[in-house]
């Protein structure tokens, strides 16, 4: 075992002191876990850093009519660590928390319509999406598809987890693999194919990502677009440790042992653990399919890949 360096011991001691009272509050039930995470993230400026683009901040504020009365299903699935033990559950969040950047990038790159009020923004998005055939890869229960459908689009989604089918009423979610769109949709073509956190190494390996890129090209209509987003930010250490502690506690895993395992990693491994995702798709995979790459940039806390056919 690697001998612990003094700075690692000191860093761990500081983190323990900083988080001990918050953990006690979570254990006593005086504060809910999600709120504790939000408070820690906010105090460290993490949430503000993700939304440093003033145009995006304005868009989010103005999008309240778009997300009014949005659906939520409560659908979740178990998560597992490298040792195969369950480490917690992932609960699909609201579209207004997870997918605003997708609509922002869609408006930014393809609308060109200015807006001064929430009503004008909603109208611009409706004009952009009205009658469009839209497909989401890895759609979960279809929270975001329901929002897009209310904007006038004709929507479908593909999801591997069977429990997500029919979780949100009146949304066409089909069980299947995004690599096999031919089997699921036949010759159907879409005006827009998008994904959120599908093309990351935690979900797909590069070879499979390249095959999915080819599948999306075959099913994108001429003049259609692709928008693919990956959450890509470095989580502050206190927030990471608190999230890890909460997830393991809820899964019945010894949170102290899980934290011990983290501190036994070397410096590079610990730094890697703080980044939210790794991209599994190279933009050349998309260009080789004859997509035109319009944008490949980290913005609003996400890696954004936008293409046009």
C-alpha beads as a LAMMPS data file, in Angstrom:
LAMMPS data file: protein, C-alpha beads

309 atoms
308 bonds

1 atom types
1 bond types

-500.0 500.0 xlo xhi
-500.0 500.0 ylo yhi
-500.0 500.0 zlo zhi

Masses

1 110.0

Atoms # bond

1 1 1 0.000 0.000 0.000
2 1 1 1.257 3.448 -0.887
3 1 1 2.418 5.415 2.162
4 1 1 0.147 8.366 2.715
5 1 1 1.710 11.720 2.108
6 1 1 1.299 14.378 4.814
7 1 1 -0.715 16.625 2.498
8 1 1 -3.178 13.808 1.770
9 1 1 -3.631 13.163 5.493
10 1 1 -4.182 16.865 6.132
11 1 1 -6.606 17.201 3.230
12 1 1 -8.638 14.260 4.493
13 1 1 -8.724 15.702 8.030
14 1 1 -9.975 19.052 6.715
15 1 1 -12.683 17.385 4.631
16 1 1 -13.785 15.320 7.637
17 1 1 -14.113 18.416 9.810
18 1 1 -15.938 20.362 7.104
19 1 1 -18.531 17.659 6.386
20 1 1 -19.078 16.017 9.793
21 1 1 -21.818 18.405 10.965
22 1 1 -23.637 18.199 7.596
23 1 1 -23.570 14.387 7.742
24 1 1 -25.002 14.498 11.270
25 1 1 -27.850 16.710 10.065
26 1 1 -28.625 14.283 7.227
27 1 1 -28.538 11.325 9.614
28 1 1 -30.839 13.066 12.099
29 1 1 -33.289 13.999 9.353
30 1 1 -33.031 17.731 10.036
31 1 1 -32.030 18.284 6.407
32 1 1 -32.747 16.180 3.326
33 1 1 -29.779 14.807 1.378
34 1 1 -30.500 16.578 -1.920
35 1 1 -30.800 19.951 -0.190
36 1 1 -27.526 19.342 1.667
37 1 1 -25.781 18.696 -1.656
38 1 1 -27.296 21.839 -3.166
39 1 1 -26.144 23.941 -0.236
40 1 1 -22.592 22.589 -0.415
41 1 1 -22.456 23.006 -4.199
42 1 1 -23.818 26.537 -3.987
43 1 1 -21.419 27.579 -1.223
44 1 1 -18.484 26.380 -3.324
45 1 1 -19.688 28.205 -6.437
46 1 1 -20.081 24.937 -8.332
47 1 1 -23.625 25.623 -9.506
48 1 1 -22.741 29.157 -10.603
49 1 1 -19.685 27.988 -12.554
50 1 1 -21.869 25.640 -14.599
51 1 1 -24.039 28.555 -15.669
52 1 1 -21.440 31.221 -16.360
53 1 1 -22.799 31.978 -19.851
54 1 1 -25.099 35.013 -19.350
55 1 1 -27.180 34.095 -22.416
56 1 1 -27.829 30.660 -20.913
57 1 1 -28.698 32.125 -17.506
58 1 1 -31.217 34.413 -19.201
59 1 1 -32.617 31.530 -21.271
60 1 1 -33.103 29.388 -18.160
61 1 1 -34.998 32.171 -16.389
62 1 1 -37.161 32.822 -19.442
63 1 1 -37.987 29.138 -20.004
64 1 1 -40.429 28.851 -17.098
65 1 1 -43.463 28.714 -19.422
66 1 1 -41.851 25.953 -21.466
67 1 1 -41.491 23.771 -18.384
68 1 1 -44.720 24.731 -16.646
69 1 1 -46.500 21.623 -15.254
70 1 1 -43.768 19.361 -16.631
71 1 1 -44.206 15.624 -15.939
72 1 1 -42.205 13.587 -13.448
73 1 1 -42.326 9.835 -13.085
74 1 1 -40.169 8.987 -10.065
75 1 1 -38.470 6.292 -12.168
76 1 1 -35.032 5.175 -10.960
77 1 1 -32.479 2.432 -11.489
78 1 1 -29.715 0.933 -9.327
79 1 1 -26.062 1.957 -9.725
80 1 1 -23.116 -0.364 -9.096
81 1 1 -19.447 0.131 -8.224
82 1 1 -16.421 -1.550 -9.776
83 1 1 -16.742 -4.408 -7.267
84 1 1 -20.295 -5.130 -8.418
85 1 1 -21.904 -3.875 -5.207
86 1 1 -24.847 -1.504 -5.435
87 1 1 -23.758 2.047 -4.629
88 1 1 -27.104 3.794 -4.806
89 1 1 -29.964 4.618 -7.138
90 1 1 -30.158 7.100 -9.980
91 1 1 -33.483 8.918 -10.089
92 1 1 -34.422 10.546 -13.362
93 1 1 -34.738 14.263 -12.696
94 1 1 -37.005 16.920 -14.116
95 1 1 -36.328 18.106 -17.648
96 1 1 -36.073 21.676 -16.320
97 1 1 -33.078 20.592 -14.229
98 1 1 -31.328 18.340 -16.736
99 1 1 -32.215 19.365 -20.284
100 1 1 -32.447 23.156 -20.472
101 1 1 -29.061 23.331 -22.209
102 1 1 -30.398 21.150 -25.036
103 1 1 -33.190 23.614 -25.841
104 1 1 -30.788 26.539 -25.380
105 1 1 -28.362 25.094 -27.947
106 1 1 -31.213 24.269 -30.296
107 1 1 -32.469 27.852 -30.153
108 1 1 -28.959 29.308 -30.307
109 1 1 -27.919 27.368 -33.416
110 1 1 -31.136 26.966 -35.393
111 1 1 -33.712 29.602 -34.418
112 1 1 -32.197 33.058 -34.598
113 1 1 -35.385 34.484 -33.093
114 1 1 -34.882 37.090 -30.383
115 1 1 -37.123 37.138 -27.313
116 1 1 -37.836 39.556 -24.497
117 1 1 -40.413 37.605 -22.500
118 1 1 -41.054 33.956 -21.541
119 1 1 -44.041 33.956 -23.908
120 1 1 -41.870 35.076 -26.846
121 1 1 -39.267 32.401 -26.057
122 1 1 -41.904 29.684 -25.925
123 1 1 -43.341 30.928 -29.224
124 1 1 -39.885 30.842 -30.860
125 1 1 -39.323 27.259 -29.713
126 1 1 -42.776 26.233 -30.907
127 1 1 -42.066 27.700 -34.328
128 1 1 -38.773 25.799 -34.432
129 1 1 -40.231 22.438 -33.353
130 1 1 -43.794 22.479 -34.708
131 1 1 -44.394 19.283 -36.704
132 1 1 -40.760 18.163 -36.451
133 1 1 -40.028 14.460 -35.951
134 1 1 -37.725 14.183 -32.893
135 1 1 -35.885 11.157 -31.476
136 1 1 -34.056 10.976 -28.146
137 1 1 -31.411 8.294 -27.593
138 1 1 -31.309 7.001 -24.019
139 1 1 -34.470 8.925 -23.151
140 1 1 -35.164 7.354 -19.752
141 1 1 -38.881 7.669 -18.927
142 1 1 -39.273 10.499 -21.459
143 1 1 -39.498 13.607 -19.262
144 1 1 -37.872 15.842 -21.875
145 1 1 -39.770 14.265 -24.755
146 1 1 -43.023 15.257 -23.051
147 1 1 -41.869 18.897 -22.904
148 1 1 -40.819 18.866 -26.557
149 1 1 -44.106 17.247 -27.549
150 1 1 -46.008 20.116 -25.904
151 1 1 -43.977 22.487 -28.084
152 1 1 -45.488 20.821 -31.137
153 1 1 -42.979 18.125 -32.098
154 1 1 -43.777 14.494 -32.877
155 1 1 -41.541 12.594 -30.476
156 1 1 -40.094 9.131 -29.931
157 1 1 -37.420 7.787 -27.624
158 1 1 -35.201 4.722 -27.330
159 1 1 -34.263 3.336 -23.911
160 1 1 -32.607 0.086 -22.796
161 1 1 -34.253 0.005 -19.365
162 1 1 -37.642 -1.684 -19.668
163 1 1 -38.976 -0.012 -16.514
164 1 1 -38.925 3.334 -18.364
165 1 1 -41.529 2.292 -20.926
166 1 1 -44.953 3.847 -20.270
167 1 1 -43.590 5.733 -17.214
168 1 1 -44.738 9.043 -18.730
169 1 1 -48.215 8.969 -20.364
170 1 1 -48.615 9.656 -24.080
171 1 1 -44.882 9.580 -24.870
172 1 1 -43.592 7.031 -27.390
173 1 1 -40.695 5.351 -25.535
174 1 1 -39.474 2.161 -27.193
175 1 1 -37.300 -0.463 -25.561
176 1 1 -34.167 -1.077 -27.596
177 1 1 -30.551 -0.283 -28.438
178 1 1 -29.653 2.981 -30.195
179 1 1 -27.309 0.940 -32.385
180 1 1 -30.343 -0.891 -33.799
181 1 1 -32.536 1.968 -35.006
182 1 1 -33.172 0.072 -38.266
183 1 1 -34.930 -2.684 -36.320
184 1 1 -36.895 -0.262 -34.135
185 1 1 -37.952 2.371 -36.692
186 1 1 -37.528 0.714 -40.088
187 1 1 -36.955 3.391 -42.732
188 1 1 -38.240 6.278 -40.614
189 1 1 -36.180 9.481 -40.617
190 1 1 -36.063 12.222 -37.971
191 1 1 -35.559 15.970 -38.214
192 1 1 -33.647 15.956 -34.936
193 1 1 -31.869 13.208 -33.002
194 1 1 -30.469 14.147 -29.623
195 1 1 -28.984 12.584 -26.483
196 1 1 -27.942 13.573 -22.967
197 1 1 -25.044 11.711 -21.313
198 1 1 -25.317 8.779 -23.727
199 1 1 -21.958 9.253 -25.434
200 1 1 -19.816 8.925 -22.322
201 1 1 -17.513 6.061 -21.398
202 1 1 -19.618 5.211 -18.340
203 1 1 -22.362 4.165 -20.781
204 1 1 -20.662 3.326 -24.083
205 1 1 -17.255 2.379 -25.378
206 1 1 -15.840 4.182 -28.447
207 1 1 -16.519 1.320 -30.867
208 1 1 -20.192 1.209 -29.980
209 1 1 -20.420 5.001 -30.064
210 1 1 -19.119 4.980 -33.630
211 1 1 -21.742 2.412 -34.642
212 1 1 -24.490 4.509 -33.051
213 1 1 -23.210 7.556 -34.946
214 1 1 -23.646 5.599 -38.181
215 1 1 -27.126 4.509 -37.105
216 1 1 -28.170 8.109 -36.371
217 1 1 -26.968 9.263 -39.784
218 1 1 -29.142 6.676 -41.555
219 1 1 -32.159 7.888 -39.584
220 1 1 -31.582 11.642 -39.843
221 1 1 -33.632 13.343 -42.530
222 1 1 -31.838 15.425 -45.159
223 1 1 -31.242 18.817 -43.584
224 1 1 -31.834 17.326 -40.137
225 1 1 -29.685 17.854 -37.052
226 1 1 -28.081 16.050 -34.163
227 1 1 -27.563 17.491 -30.684
228 1 1 -25.536 15.448 -28.211
229 1 1 -24.616 16.649 -24.723
230 1 1 -22.398 15.221 -21.986
231 1 1 -22.249 16.588 -18.452
232 1 1 -18.569 17.510 -18.110
233 1 1 -17.495 19.395 -15.011
234 1 1 -15.055 18.881 -12.168
235 1 1 -16.937 18.435 -8.896
236 1 1 -15.422 20.168 -5.841
237 1 1 -13.935 17.604 -3.459
238 1 1 -16.292 18.333 -0.492
239 1 1 -19.353 17.969 -2.717
240 1 1 -17.987 14.767 -4.270
241 1 1 -17.285 13.211 -0.858
242 1 1 -20.695 14.179 0.502
243 1 1 -22.460 12.788 -2.570
244 1 1 -20.437 9.562 -2.301
245 1 1 -21.255 9.268 1.408
246 1 1 -24.999 9.834 0.805
247 1 1 -25.184 7.380 -2.118
248 1 1 -23.430 4.593 -0.220
249 1 1 -25.456 5.215 2.931
250 1 1 -28.729 4.987 0.986
251 1 1 -27.544 1.783 -0.726
252 1 1 -26.647 0.145 2.569
253 1 1 -22.936 0.220 1.761
254 1 1 -20.455 1.155 4.520
255 1 1 -19.800 4.851 3.696
256 1 1 -16.626 4.913 5.799
257 1 1 -15.080 2.045 3.831
258 1 1 -16.101 3.701 0.549
259 1 1 -14.344 6.891 1.645
260 1 1 -11.267 4.903 2.728
261 1 1 -11.134 3.370 -0.754
262 1 1 -11.188 6.836 -2.324
263 1 1 -8.291 8.133 -0.224
264 1 1 -6.211 5.059 -1.058
265 1 1 -6.210 6.085 -4.728
266 1 1 -3.159 7.893 -6.039
267 1 1 -3.325 11.607 -6.888
268 1 1 -4.204 11.101 -10.572
269 1 1 -6.907 8.537 -9.844
270 1 1 -8.515 10.803 -7.258
271 1 1 -8.438 13.753 -9.650
272 1 1 -9.989 11.628 -12.417
273 1 1 -12.789 10.591 -10.065
274 1 1 -13.849 14.221 -9.628
275 1 1 -14.697 14.689 -13.322
276 1 1 -18.304 13.838 -14.106
277 1 1 -17.875 12.007 -17.419
278 1 1 -15.529 10.976 -20.225
279 1 1 -16.582 11.393 -23.848
280 1 1 -16.783 8.134 -25.812
281 1 1 -17.313 9.642 -29.238
282 1 1 -14.713 11.445 -31.327
283 1 1 -16.144 14.174 -33.578
284 1 1 -14.473 12.420 -36.519
285 1 1 -16.988 9.570 -36.050
286 1 1 -19.716 12.059 -36.918
287 1 1 -17.783 13.743 -39.734
288 1 1 -17.000 10.361 -41.326
289 1 1 -20.751 9.769 -41.602
290 1 1 -20.951 13.004 -43.667
291 1 1 -22.441 15.095 -40.867
292 1 1 -21.320 18.721 -40.848
293 1 1 -19.933 19.588 -37.430
294 1 1 -21.476 22.898 -36.328
295 1 1 -20.250 22.988 -32.729
296 1 1 -17.968 21.002 -30.437
297 1 1 -17.450 22.984 -27.263
298 1 1 -17.666 22.829 -23.471
299 1 1 -20.307 25.316 -22.361
300 1 1 -22.852 25.505 -19.524
301 1 1 -21.180 22.588 -17.748
302 1 1 -21.581 20.263 -20.730
303 1 1 -19.648 19.089 -23.765
304 1 1 -21.905 19.980 -26.696
305 1 1 -21.726 18.260 -30.088
306 1 1 -24.038 19.703 -32.727
307 1 1 -24.179 18.393 -36.298
308 1 1 -26.229 18.937 -39.446
309 1 1 -26.920 16.495 -42.279

Bonds

1 1 1 2
2 1 2 3
3 1 3 4
4 1 4 5
5 1 5 6
6 1 6 7
7 1 7 8
8 1 8 9
9 1 9 10
10 1 10 11
11 1 11 12
12 1 12 13
13 1 13 14
14 1 14 15
15 1 15 16
16 1 16 17
17 1 17 18
18 1 18 19
19 1 19 20
20 1 20 21
21 1 21 22
22 1 22 23
23 1 23 24
24 1 24 25
25 1 25 26
26 1 26 27
27 1 27 28
28 1 28 29
29 1 29 30
30 1 30 31
31 1 31 32
32 1 32 33
33 1 33 34
34 1 34 35
35 1 35 36
36 1 36 37
37 1 37 38
38 1 38 39
39 1 39 40
40 1 40 41
41 1 41 42
42 1 42 43
43 1 43 44
44 1 44 45
45 1 45 46
46 1 46 47
47 1 47 48
48 1 48 49
49 1 49 50
50 1 50 51
51 1 51 52
52 1 52 53
53 1 53 54
54 1 54 55
55 1 55 56
56 1 56 57
57 1 57 58
58 1 58 59
59 1 59 60
60 1 60 61
61 1 61 62
62 1 62 63
63 1 63 64
64 1 64 65
65 1 65 66
66 1 66 67
67 1 67 68
68 1 68 69
69 1 69 70
70 1 70 71
71 1 71 72
72 1 72 73
73 1 73 74
74 1 74 75
75 1 75 76
76 1 76 77
77 1 77 78
78 1 78 79
79 1 79 80
80 1 80 81
81 1 81 82
82 1 82 83
83 1 83 84
84 1 84 85
85 1 85 86
86 1 86 87
87 1 87 88
88 1 88 89
89 1 89 90
90 1 90 91
91 1 91 92
92 1 92 93
93 1 93 94
94 1 94 95
95 1 95 96
96 1 96 97
97 1 97 98
98 1 98 99
99 1 99 100
100 1 100 101
101 1 101 102
102 1 102 103
103 1 103 104
104 1 104 105
105 1 105 106
106 1 106 107
107 1 107 108
108 1 108 109
109 1 109 110
110 1 110 111
111 1 111 112
112 1 112 113
113 1 113 114
114 1 114 115
115 1 115 116
116 1 116 117
117 1 117 118
118 1 118 119
119 1 119 120
120 1 120 121
121 1 121 122
122 1 122 123
123 1 123 124
124 1 124 125
125 1 125 126
126 1 126 127
127 1 127 128
128 1 128 129
129 1 129 130
130 1 130 131
131 1 131 132
132 1 132 133
133 1 133 134
134 1 134 135
135 1 135 136
136 1 136 137
137 1 137 138
138 1 138 139
139 1 139 140
140 1 140 141
141 1 141 142
142 1 142 143
143 1 143 144
144 1 144 145
145 1 145 146
146 1 146 147
147 1 147 148
148 1 148 149
149 1 149 150
150 1 150 151
151 1 151 152
152 1 152 153
153 1 153 154
154 1 154 155
155 1 155 156
156 1 156 157
157 1 157 158
158 1 158 159
159 1 159 160
160 1 160 161
161 1 161 162
162 1 162 163
163 1 163 164
164 1 164 165
165 1 165 166
166 1 166 167
167 1 167 168
168 1 168 169
169 1 169 170
170 1 170 171
171 1 171 172
172 1 172 173
173 1 173 174
174 1 174 175
175 1 175 176
176 1 176 177
177 1 177 178
178 1 178 179
179 1 179 180
180 1 180 181
181 1 181 182
182 1 182 183
183 1 183 184
184 1 184 185
185 1 185 186
186 1 186 187
187 1 187 188
188 1 188 189
189 1 189 190
190 1 190 191
191 1 191 192
192 1 192 193
193 1 193 194
194 1 194 195
195 1 195 196
196 1 196 197
197 1 197 198
198 1 198 199
199 1 199 200
200 1 200 201
201 1 201 202
202 1 202 203
203 1 203 204
204 1 204 205
205 1 205 206
206 1 206 207
207 1 207 208
208 1 208 209
209 1 209 210
210 1 210 211
211 1 211 212
212 1 212 213
213 1 213 214
214 1 214 215
215 1 215 216
216 1 216 217
217 1 217 218
218 1 218 219
219 1 219 220
220 1 220 221
221 1 221 222
222 1 222 223
223 1 223 224
224 1 224 225
225 1 225 226
226 1 226 227
227 1 227 228
228 1 228 229
229 1 229 230
230 1 230 231
231 1 231 232
232 1 232 233
233 1 233 234
234 1 234 235
235 1 235 236
236 1 236 237
237 1 237 238
238 1 238 239
239 1 239 240
240 1 240 241
241 1 241 242
242 1 242 243
243 1 243 244
244 1 244 245
245 1 245 246
246 1 246 247
247 1 247 248
248 1 248 249
249 1 249 250
250 1 250 251
251 1 251 252
252 1 252 253
253 1 253 254
254 1 254 255
255 1 255 256
256 1 256 257
257 1 257 258
258 1 258 259
259 1 259 260
260 1 260 261
261 1 261 262
262 1 262 263
263 1 263 264
264 1 264 265
265 1 265 266
266 1 266 267
267 1 267 268
268 1 268 269
269 1 269 270
270 1 270 271
271 1 271 272
272 1 272 273
273 1 273 274
274 1 274 275
275 1 275 276
276 1 276 277
277 1 277 278
278 1 278 279
279 1 279 280
280 1 280 281
281 1 281 282
282 1 282 283
283 1 283 284
284 1 284 285
285 1 285 286
286 1 286 287
287 1 287 288
288 1 288 289
289 1 289 290
290 1 290 291
291 1 291 292
292 1 292 293
293 1 293 294
294 1 294 295
295 1 295 296
296 1 296 297
297 1 297 298
298 1 298 299
299 1 299 300
300 1 300 301
301 1 301 302
302 1 302 303
303 1 303 304
304 1 304 305
305 1 305 306
306 1 306 307
307 1 307 308
308 1 308 309
